[in-house]
């Protein structure tokens, strides 16, 4: 392994917000931006950074309020997915990323789709891992959330499950899993997530992001138009025991994307905790193939 393939850990001030990020690979390779979901951080990508660095420049930031990035108060920072995208867009400009593949997972999906729809020409491809962009994936487990989004009353809030706590954090990893898969999950992941998420004031910030997920759902038709119009190459990686996003979501991507490969695993919502080597190999192959296709197509930028 070259020195450049080993992950480096850095922090950058972006408009007053400290963004922690992991980076590996050389700057002249195609870039892949890894966007984590709730309740995790760039820590979820720890086992794929070096393998991906063999073919790409890998950038994995902690979103504001997550991991080792700063967690400004709700009075100081706009905890919406558009707001997070603003910060990540400024971050990418600071580190010199013009175009990239985008990895979309959970809360990282609305952030990444804001980036993609703002500047479609900058997207080399999408890697979707248990990230929702269609009504198909939102089953009746979302009924209480939909009721709250439509009427954010105290009564409707009281009907929401208690997930912004340690047990809820652990459930993100183990929910829906058969015993043969549960034992593959290292517990330090959810302990780290909860330690960082429970910083003073951060629970309210996380709840605001949950509320803003309604705005992501409202954009689904816009995202379908983006898929149909711009046809980003797609790689879909999915843990089939995900208790949050239904399996119907997988086929929804096929309605618009022409260049799409899909791989489904005996895993849950946090797929890379149990299947990092398999996913890293597929991602590296996807990045290499798409880059070669772009190079071989007349008129496309190298």
C-alpha positions in Angstrom: 0.0 0.0 0.0 1.3 3.4 -0.9 1.4 6.2 1.7 -1.2 8.1 -0.2 -3.6 5.2 0.1 -3.6 5.3 3.9 -6.4 7.5 5.4 -5.5 10.9 6.7 -7.6 12.6 9.3 -8.1 16.4 9.0 -10.2 19.3 10.2 -11.1 22.3 8.1 -13.0 25.5 9.1 -15.8 26.0 6.7 -17.6 29.3 7.3 -17.2 28.9 11.0 -18.0 25.2 11.2 -15.2 22.8 11.9 -15.5 19.9 9.4 -13.6 16.7 10.3 -12.9 14.5 7.3 -11.0 11.4 6.3 -9.1 11.5 3.0 -7.1 8.9 1.1 -5.7 8.6 -2.4 -4.1 11.0 -4.8 -5.7 14.3 -6.1 -5.3 13.3 -9.7 -7.6 10.3 -9.4 -11.4 10.6 -9.8 -12.9 11.7 -6.5 -15.6 9.9 -4.5 -17.5 11.8 -1.9 -18.7 9.5 0.9 -21.8 10.9 2.7 -22.8 9.1 5.8 -26.3 8.9 7.3 -27.9 9.0 10.8 -26.6 8.4 13.4 -23.1 7.7 12.1 -20.2 9.6 10.7 -17.2 9.1 8.4 -16.3 6.3 10.8 -18.7 4.1 8.9 -16.3 4.3 5.9 -13.2 3.3 7.8 -12.9 -0.1 6.2 -13.4 1.1 2.6 -11.1 4.1 2.5 -7.8 2.4 1.6 -9.3 0.0 -1.0 -11.1 2.9 -2.8 -7.9 5.0 -2.6 -6.3 2.5 -5.0 -8.5 3.9 -7.8 -9.8 7.3 -6.5 -9.4 10.3 -4.3 -11.6 9.5 -1.3 -13.2 12.2 0.8 -15.4 11.3 3.8 -16.6 14.3 5.9 -18.5 14.2 9.1 -21.7 16.3 8.5 -22.2 19.2 11.0 -23.7 17.8 14.2 -22.2 14.4 13.6 -19.0 12.6 14.5 -16.0 14.9 15.1 -17.3 17.9 13.1 -18.6 20.7 15.3 -22.2 20.8 16.5 -23.3 24.4 16.5 -26.5 25.2 18.3 -29.8 25.4 16.4 -29.6 29.2 16.8 -26.2 29.3 15.1 -26.7 26.9 12.2 -29.5 25.9 9.8 -30.1 22.2 10.4 -31.8 21.4 7.1 -30.5 19.2 4.4 -30.1 22.2 2.1 -28.1 23.8 4.9 -25.8 20.8 5.3 -25.4 20.7 1.5 -24.3 24.4 1.6 -21.6 23.5 4.0 -20.4 20.5 2.1 -20.5 22.4 -1.2 -18.2 25.1 0.4 -16.1 22.3 1.9 -15.5 20.7 -1.5 -14.6 24.1 -3.0 -12.0 24.6 -0.2 -10.3 21.2 -0.9 -10.4 21.6 -4.7 -13.0 19.0 -5.7 -14.8 20.0 -8.9 -16.5 16.7 -9.9 -17.0 13.5 -8.0 -18.9 10.2 -7.5 -21.4 10.6 -4.6 -22.1 7.9 -2.1 -25.7 8.4 -0.7 -26.7 6.7 2.5 -29.7 7.6 4.7 -29.4 11.3 5.7 -26.5 11.6 3.3 -29.0 11.0 0.4 -30.9 14.3 0.7 -27.5 16.1 1.2 -26.0 14.5 -1.9 -29.1 15.0 -4.0 -29.0 18.7 -3.2 -25.5 18.8 -4.5 -26.4 16.7 -7.6 -29.4 18.7 -8.6 -27.6 22.1 -8.1 -24.6 21.0 -10.3 -25.5 17.9 -12.3 -22.4 18.3 -14.5 -20.2 17.7 -11.4 -21.6 14.2 -10.7 -19.6 11.3 -12.2 -22.0 8.7 -10.8 -24.2 7.8 -7.8 -23.5 5.0 -5.3 -26.7 4.5 -3.4 -26.6 2.4 -0.2 -29.9 2.2 1.7 -30.7 5.8 0.7 -34.3 6.6 -0.2 -35.4 8.8 -3.1 -38.9 7.3 -3.9 -42.2 6.8 -2.2 -41.7 3.1 -2.8 -39.3 2.8 0.0 -41.4 4.5 2.7 -43.8 1.9 4.0 -46.3 2.1 6.9 -43.4 2.3 9.3 -43.3 6.0 8.3 -47.0 6.7 9.0 -46.4 8.4 12.3 -43.7 10.5 10.8 -45.9 11.5 7.9 -48.7 12.5 10.4 -46.2 14.6 12.4 -44.9 16.3 9.2 -48.4 17.2 8.1 -49.4 18.4 11.6 -46.4 18.9 14.0 -48.6 19.0 17.1 -47.5 17.8 20.5 -50.0 14.9 20.2 -48.4 13.8 16.9 -44.9 14.2 18.3 -45.8 12.0 21.2 -46.7 9.2 18.8 -43.3 9.2 17.3 -41.0 6.3 18.5 -38.3 7.3 20.9 -35.2 7.0 18.7 -33.0 9.9 19.8 -31.4 8.0 22.6 -28.8 5.2 23.1 -31.2 2.4 22.3 -32.5 4.1 19.2 -28.9 4.6 18.1 -28.2 0.9 18.6 -31.3 0.0 16.7 -30.1 1.7 13.6 -27.4 -1.0 13.4 -29.2 -4.1 14.7 -32.9 -3.4 13.8 -34.5 -6.1 11.7 -31.4 -8.3 11.6 -31.5 -12.1 12.1 -29.1 -13.4 14.8 -26.6 -14.6 12.2 -26.0 -11.0 11.1 -26.4 -9.2 14.5 -23.2 -10.9 15.8 -21.2 -9.4 13.0 -21.7 -5.8 14.2 -19.0 -4.4 16.4 -20.6 -2.5 19.3 -18.1 0.4 19.4 -19.8 1.9 16.3 -23.1 2.8 18.1 -21.3 3.7 21.3 -19.2 6.3 19.4 -22.3 7.6 17.5 -24.2 8.1 20.8 -21.3 9.8 22.5 -21.0 12.3 19.7 -24.8 12.7 19.2 -25.5 13.4 22.8 -23.4 16.6 22.9 -25.3 19.5 24.5 -28.0 20.7 22.2 -27.4 18.1 19.5 -30.6 16.1 20.1 -32.6 19.2 19.1 -30.4 19.6 16.0 -31.1 15.9 15.1 -34.8 16.4 15.5 -34.7 19.4 13.2 -33.1 17.2 10.5 -35.8 14.6 11.0 -38.4 17.3 10.5 -36.7 18.5 7.4 -36.7 15.0 5.9 -40.3 15.9 4.9 -38.7 18.4 2.5 -36.6 15.6 1.0 -39.8 13.5 0.5 -41.4 16.5 -1.2 -38.6 16.5 -3.7 -39.0 12.9 -4.9 -40.6 13.9 -8.3 -37.8 16.5 -8.8 -35.2 13.7 -8.1 -37.0 11.4 -10.6 -36.7 14.2 -13.2 -33.0 14.5 -12.4 -32.5 10.8 -12.9 -34.3 10.8 -16.2 -32.7 13.9 -17.6 -29.1 13.5 -16.5 -28.8 9.7 -16.3 -25.9 9.5 -13.8 -24.4 6.0 -13.8 -25.6 4.2 -10.7 -24.4 1.5 -8.3 -26.9 0.3 -5.8 -25.8 -1.5 -2.6 -28.5 -2.6 -0.2 -28.9 -4.4 3.1 -32.2 -6.3 2.7 -33.1 -6.3 6.4 -33.3 -2.5 6.6 -36.2 -1.7 8.9 -36.5 1.9 7.6 -36.5 1.6 3.8 -38.5 -1.1 2.1 -37.0 -3.4 -0.6 -39.5 -1.8 -3.1 -37.1 1.1 -3.1 -34.5 -0.9 -5.0 -36.6 -1.4 -8.1 -37.8 2.2 -8.1 -34.3 3.3 -9.2 -34.7 1.2 -12.4 -37.6 3.2 -13.6 -35.3 6.1 -14.6 -31.7 5.1 -14.6 -30.4 3.3 -17.7 -26.9 2.5 -16.4 -27.6 0.8 -13.1 -26.2 -2.3 -11.3 -27.6 -3.6 -8.1 -26.3 -5.8 -5.3 -28.4 -6.9 -2.3 -26.9 -8.4 0.8 -28.0 -10.3 3.9 -27.4 -7.2 6.0 -29.1 -4.2 7.6 -29.2 -0.5 7.4 -25.5 0.0 8.1 -24.2 -2.3 5.4 -20.6 -1.4 5.6 -20.3 -2.6 9.2 -20.7 -6.2 7.9 -19.9 -6.2 4.2 -17.1 -3.6 3.7 -14.7 -5.8 1.6 -17.5 -6.8 -0.9 -18.8 -3.3 -1.2 -15.3 -1.7 -1.6 -14.5 -4.1 -4.4 -17.8 -3.3 -6.2 -17.3 0.5 -5.7 -13.7 0.4 -7.0 -14.8 -1.6 -10.1 -17.7 0.9 -10.7 -15.5 3.9 -10.4 -12.9 2.4 -12.7 -15.4 1.3 -15.3 -17.3 4.6 -15.4 -14.1 6.6 -15.6 -12.9 4.4 -18.5 -16.2 4.9 -20.2 -16.0 8.7 -19.9 -12.4 8.6 -21.2 -13.4 6.6 -24.2 -16.5 8.6 -25.1 -15.8 11.5 -27.6 -16.6 14.9 -26.2 -16.5 13.8 -22.5 -14.0 15.3 -20.1 -11.2 13.1 -18.9 
